[in-house]
Amino acid sequence: MASTGLRFSHTDTKTFELFQCGDHAMKRLNFIKAENLDRQFDEGQSVLEHFDLKNIRRPGLETKRVNVDFPMWMIASLDKEAQRLGINRQAVIKTWIAQLLEEKTA
């Protein structure tokens, strides 16, 4: 088997370190058993250290930009409602569309 240039080391703290040859930085991965994670959470301890928050995703809540053209009278009405509610135009549009979609799927 050919060498990949990767070496793994295991320490007593259940931390695995990946050392790569060359100028690449060391990557440290912290592993914890699910039951230990559950226990820490249930006891009110922080469990954030066990998650990579830089790459976190919320499935089904990713966004995609769309462009919609509205007639001026609609924009004026949206702006009036946004001002009344103290939110921006986009929030009004998102709220109303979400309400309509919930009604249609309920």
Secondary structure, 3 states (H helix, E strand, C coil): CCCCCEEEEECCCCEEEEEECCCCCCEEEECCCHHHHHHHHHCCCCCHHHCCHHHCCCCCCCCCCCCCCCCHHHHHHHHHHHHHHCCCHHHHHHHHHHHHHHHHHC
